[in-house]
């Protein structure tokens, strides 16, 4: 089997994830979205007017 070809490391900011860019100081942390009110409440249960 042939030897692996060495690859030079890339210095491209767009190739990193956002967490890594924040740790390196190259980007500001992004706001975390708030999920309040995005989910629907379940419908109310029907109420019988007559006792069983």
C-alpha positions as CSV (number, residue, x, y, z in Angstrom):
1,X,0.0,0.0,0.0
2,X,1.4,3.4,-0.9
3,X,2.3,6.0,1.8
4,X,-0.3,8.7,2.5
5,X,0.3,12.1,0.9
6,X,0.9,14.8,3.5
7,X,-1.7,17.6,3.3
8,X,-1.1,21.2,4.3
9,X,-3.4,22.6,6.9
10,X,-5.9,25.2,5.7
11,X,-6.1,28.6,7.2
12,X,-9.6,29.4,6.0
13,X,-12.0,30.9,8.6
14,X,-15.0,29.6,6.7
15,X,-13.9,26.0,7.1
16,X,-14.3,26.1,10.9
17,X,-17.4,25.8,13.0
18,X,-18.8,28.9,14.9
19,X,-17.7,27.5,18.3
20,X,-14.1,27.3,17.2
21,X,-14.1,30.7,15.7
22,X,-15.5,32.2,19.0
23,X,-12.8,30.4,21.0
24,X,-10.1,31.8,18.6
25,X,-11.5,35.3,19.0
26,X,-12.3,35.5,15.3
27,X,-16.0,35.9,15.7
28,X,-18.6,37.1,18.3
29,X,-20.8,34.6,20.0
30,X,-24.2,34.3,18.3
31,X,-27.4,34.8,20.3
32,X,-29.3,31.7,21.4
33,X,-32.9,31.7,20.1
34,X,-35.7,31.6,22.7
35,X,-38.3,28.9,22.0
36,X,-41.1,30.4,24.3
37,X,-44.5,30.3,22.7
38,X,-43.6,28.4,19.6
39,X,-45.4,25.3,20.7
40,X,-49.2,25.1,20.6
41,X,-51.1,24.4,23.8
42,X,-53.2,21.2,23.7
43,X,-56.9,21.8,23.1
44,X,-59.1,21.9,26.2
45,X,-60.8,18.6,27.1
46,X,-64.5,18.6,26.5
47,X,-66.7,19.1,29.6
48,X,-69.9,17.2,29.9
49,X,-72.8,19.3,31.3
50,X,-74.7,16.2,32.5
51,X,-73.2,13.9,35.2
52,X,-72.7,10.3,34.1
